[in-house]
Amino acid sequence: MAEEPVLLTREGLTKLERELEELRTVRRAEVAAAIREAQELGPDQLDAQYEDAKNQQAFLEGRIAEIERALENVQIIDVASVAKSKLVQVGSTVTVKQTSGKSQKYQLVGPTEADPTQGRISHKSPVGRALLGKKRGDTVTIKAPAGDVELTITTIA
């Protein structure tokens, strides 16, 4: 069964490739050195430090495998062509206005690239799902723990 495509912008692809390179070259060597160092300490300190280093190695290898799988299934979001659309889609940058008058700007990206602190939200998030396929002037309602939130789309780029 084919895996779901991993949606990335060119910027996101570059960032992921850099992270993979860093993990393979720098971090692997650091973890290997930590394992060697722990083995040289002797039996009293060996257990805790060795266990910690092996856990770091397992986490590192897991992250490398995760990135490699993502890169095998990558689908690039053409932000330039998305910007020409009148409908919100993955890659769109959307400005929304809350009923309180507060405006927020989001870029819809794939889950791998999502970073809400930077205004990059997943198209699979509640806000992302609500905005997909909508046009300027549409109002969407998002169910939130604190109550429903209404957002009106003011711009799509």
C-alpha positions in Angstrom: 0.0 0.0 0.0 1.4 3.4 -1.0 2.0 5.8 1.8 0.3 9.2 1.9 2.3 11.9 0.2 4.3 14.2 2.5 3.4 17.8 1.4 6.3 20.2 1.7 7.2 23.6 0.4 10.6 24.0 -1.3 11.8 25.7 1.9 10.5 22.8 4.0 12.2 20.3 1.8 15.5 22.1 2.2 15.1 22.3 5.9 14.4 18.5 6.2 17.3 17.6 3.9 19.6 19.8 6.1 18.3 18.2 9.3 18.9 14.7 7.8 22.5 15.6 6.8 23.2 17.0 10.3 21.8 13.9 12.0 23.8 11.6 9.7 27.1 13.4 9.9 27.3 15.3 13.1 24.9 13.8 15.6 25.7 10.1 14.7 29.4 10.8 15.4 28.5 12.6 18.7 26.4 9.7 19.9 29.0 7.1 18.9 31.6 9.1 20.9 29.2 9.2 23.9 28.8 5.4 23.7 32.5 4.8 23.5 33.1 7.2 26.4 30.5 5.4 28.5 32.1 2.0 27.8 35.5 3.3 28.9 34.3 4.6 32.3 34.1 1.3 34.0 31.2 -0.7 35.5 30.2 1.8 38.2 29.2 4.6 35.8 28.8 2.5 32.7 25.2 1.5 33.2 23.5 4.9 33.4 25.6 6.8 30.9 25.7 3.8 28.5 21.9 3.4 28.7 21.5 7.1 28.1 23.8 7.1 25.1 22.0 4.0 23.6 18.7 5.8 24.1 20.0 8.8 22.3 21.2 6.5 19.5 17.8 4.8 19.2 16.0 8.2 19.1 18.5 9.5 16.5 18.2 6.5 14.2 14.4 6.7 14.5 14.4 10.3 13.4 16.7 9.5 10.5 14.4 6.7 9.4 11.3 9.0 9.8 12.9 11.8 7.6 14.0 9.2 5.0 10.5 7.9 4.7 9.1 11.4 4.4 11.6 12.3 1.7 10.6 9.1 -0.3 7.0 10.3 -0.4 7.5 14.0 -0.7 5.2 16.1 -2.9 6.3 19.7 -3.4 3.7 22.4 -2.9 4.0 24.9 -5.7 3.4 28.1 -3.6 3.5 30.3 -6.7 0.6 28.6 -8.5 -1.3 28.2 -5.2 -1.1 32.0 -4.7 -3.0 32.5 -7.9 -6.0 30.5 -6.7 -9.1 32.1 -5.3 -9.7 29.1 -3.0 -7.7 28.2 0.1 -5.5 25.2 -0.5 -2.3 23.7 0.9 0.4 26.3 0.4 -2.0 29.3 0.6 -1.3 32.1 3.0 -4.6 33.2 4.5 -5.4 36.2 6.7 -8.5 35.7 8.9 -10.3 38.0 11.2 -12.0 36.9 14.4 -15.3 38.4 15.6 -13.2 40.3 18.2 -11.6 42.1 15.3 -8.2 40.5 15.8 -6.5 39.4 12.5 -4.2 36.4 12.1 -2.1 35.2 9.2 -1.6 31.5 8.5 0.1 29.5 5.8 -1.4 26.1 5.3 1.3 23.4 5.0 1.6 19.7 5.5 1.9 18.3 9.0 5.7 17.8 8.7 6.2 21.5 8.2 3.6 22.8 10.7 4.8 25.3 13.2 2.0 27.3 14.7 4.4 29.7 16.5 5.5 30.8 13.0 2.0 31.0 11.6 2.4 27.7 9.6 -0.5 25.4 10.4 -1.3 21.9 9.1 -4.0 21.5 6.6 -5.1 18.6 8.8 -5.5 20.8 11.9 -9.1 21.9 12.9 -8.4 25.5 11.6 -6.7 24.1 8.4 -9.5 21.7 7.6 -12.1 24.5 8.1 -10.3 26.9 5.8 -9.5 24.4 2.9 -11.6 25.1 -0.2 -13.1 28.4 1.1 -12.8 31.8 -0.6 -12.3 35.4 0.5 -15.2 36.6 2.5 -16.2 33.2 3.8 -16.7 32.7 7.5 -15.8 29.4 9.1 -16.6 28.1 12.6 -14.0 26.1 14.5 -15.0 24.1 17.6 -12.6 24.9 20.4 -12.5 23.8 24.0 -13.3 27.4 25.1 -16.2 27.5 22.7 -16.8 28.1 19.0 -14.5 30.5 17.2 -15.6 32.3 14.0 -13.0 33.3 11.4 -13.7 35.4 8.3 -11.2 35.0 5.4 -10.0 38.5 4.5 -7.1 37.6 2.1 -5.8 34.6 0.3 -2.3 34.7 -1.2 
